[in-house]
Amino acid sequence: MTDTLILDPLVPLAVIAVVGAVMALGLGFAVWRRLAGWWLRGLAGLALLAALANPALQQEDREPLSDIVMLVVDESASQRIGGRPAQAAAAIANIQSEIARRPGTELRIVTLGDGEGDTGTALMTALTAALAEEPQGRIAGIILLTDGRLHDIALSPALPAPLHTLLTGQPDDWDRRLVVANAPAFAILGEQVNLTLRIEDQGRAPAADTVPLSIAIDGEAPFTLPVPIGRDIDLPITLPHGGMNVLQFTIPEAAGELTDRNNAAVVQINGVRDRLRVLLVSGEPHPGERTWRNLLKSDASVDLVHFTILRPPEKQDGVPVNELSLIAFPTRELFLEKINDFDLIIFDRYRRRGILPGAYLENIRNYVEQGGAVLISSGPEYGGAESIYRSPLGAILPGAPTARVFEEGFTPQITDIGQRHPVTEGLEAFSPDGDGPGWGRWFRLIDVLVQQDATTVMSGIDNRPLLILNRVGEGRVALMASDQSWLWDRGYEGGGPQLELLRRLAHWMMKEPQLEEEALWVAPTGQTMRITRRTLDQEADDVTVTHPDGTETVLSLQEVSPGQFETLWDAPEIGLYRLTDGIESSVIALGTAAPREFEQTIASGDLLAPLVDSTGGGILPVAAGDIDIRTVRAGRPATGRGWIGITPRGAYRTADISIKPILPAWTFLLLAALLIIGAWLREGRR
């Protein structure tokens, strides 16, 4: 219980002030007249003022409140490596036992996990939120149990008590990490790009000069090369295909290393073509020739070389050879020396007339086997004696002519397997009435026998092959068993999706990943993966996802369209994920392969030292053993060898307040009257 003297005036303070001023004037007059009882009159005035002021005694019934010690435990990813979880558990038990021995002291434990995305350890943010929930007048001490690797030190709050840090980790900890210092987001196919890598050792690392670096592209078998430690490495890379290329770099985990979570890096580079180089060889003028030319010339990204045979060698019209063209067409340069510069070669109604020797056609076959692409748009000549099939190219063409040519109307149809093939899947949506194929008819079909390993994706009369695709060596070939696709371009009977079909066909032949028949890819949106498996089979196998920590999750896919199976999956953490269904595989990095938590893994109190010093606290390693908690006065150093201090706050809660006057008002009035009478008597005696 606490007593306090207060004033409980009977009248407003302004009235008391006026009365006091009048009394002061009267007292001054008495002193001036040298009245013998002036001091008695002064005491009487004070008694009257005291009666008006009514002094009282305030009594408070106080209940003492306990002090609060706050313990913030860092449970982020970097705190879950090595022996740090066991260290943290032991330190928590130590602090709990120390606080339990101190009467009137409570312990508040706040835990901090991984934040959303790759934000790192938000230790100060967690501390600010925890302090906001407690009365500042009761905080006697703050303890951080962490490795000191936080990423929001600039957000540190005002601290009402000493701040201490208990640092996890061991003095001989060391770690090795792989850093991608520079990597482009885009690169032009066929051109070399440089990536800058660096391998860093942290802590008390053993002496080493080089380490093997494994490089894998799109999950394929990796190749390994030795690289130095502690130096920037310029690594030249040429992308193998268009679209997204996933490059995975890995170094092996060394004995005694803290973690291997930062031993891998994934770089995703989008491969783009500078220009699409197309060689169009037209065997003779016909209505579809201009359609092919206009279609290819309309795309600004296409470099077109058009070779047209206007006058066959057997035609004898008396025109001198030197007047047939302004310049000699560079056939040797195109078909022998620079053929590998082309991404696609199209033969449009070409027939053998001796213009392109067999050696040239043999070179084209080699070009396909080594990764090139050839598209045959055939007319009646394909079934004749001059057919290009009866040349060295015949060994790679997907359809052999039977010499039959059908001259009747038909609507091109998509085959069952074509419904699942990326070149023709969903083409019905491009029909004029939207319920297709409601396309215009064609009026010529060349009968062919399909090679055993080829795929027929479109058919014509009596389900005879119309569009046939095949892979030859490293390259691809396609055969269109009709020369009348131009009718769709002209809008005959509503036309058809010629532009979309040829665009997909060209991209498939140039091995764009999105048009592969068998593919597994992942499209991330934040932490959610859209896993897509494209296949020509009726069903898709389960996909096994390997997490960054090595655990696995098996996912089932559902068919969303013919030949395409998908599922959505929320990944539990950022990092590098590997996916496979036993046939196809893929890798994807959510955030970064080595998250921000693992950029620096060696425990250090350097970041927290200025903040800790400003409060008089200390930084102690957990590895040194248990600590003592002592009581210190505010403003005194709160740390020493093996101990930390807290400052008791003496907080209390007022349970009851009572106010009692010191004396009744009439007592002061009686005293004033007696003093006045005494002054009168003294003055009268004089």
PyMOL commands that set and color helices and strands:
alter all, ss='L'
color gray80, all
select helices_A, chain A and resi 13-32+38-53+77-80+84-100+123-132+136-138+153-155+287-297+321-323+331-337+339-341+358-369+380-383+388-390+392-395+427-430+461-463+486-489+492-494+498-509+513-515+596-598+609-614+622-624+665-685
alter helices_A, ss='H'
color red, helices_A
select strands_A, chain A and resi 2-7+55-64+67-74+105-112+139-146+163-167+174-182+186-188+192-203+210-217+223-228+232-238+243-250+264-272+276-282+302-308+344-348+373-377+399-406+413-414+445-450+455-459+465-472+475-480+519-525+528-534+543-546+552-555+558-561+564-570+575-580+585-590+619-621+628-631+639-640+643-646+652-661
alter strands_A, ss='S'
color yellow, strands_A
deselect
rebuild
show_as cartoon
